[in-house]
C-alpha cells in the first residue's frame, strides 16, 4: 500500500498555515513548492495565490515550512 501524507505549508513570516496538500513524497513536494516552477498566470487561482505568497516569502530570505498533519495508507 502506498502512503499519502496530508500536510500544511506554514508562512514563516507570521507562522500561519496558508496551504493544505497531500503527497506520497512530502520532502520532494516541499522542494517543488519552494522552487515554485508552477505556471500560474492567473493570480486569482489557488495556485496563483500560493505562488505569489511563496515568492513574497522567498524575497524576505525565508522559505515555507511543512508540517505533516496525517499519514494515510
Secondary structure as GFF3:
##gff-version 3
##sequence-region A 1 73
A	DSSP	beta_strand	4	11	.	.	.	ID=ss1
A	DSSP	beta_strand	16	23	.	.	.	ID=ss2
A	DSSP	alpha_helix	26	35	.	.	.	ID=ss3
A	DSSP	alpha_helix	46	59	.	.	.	ID=ss4
A	DSSP	beta_strand	65	72	.	.	.	ID=ss5
###
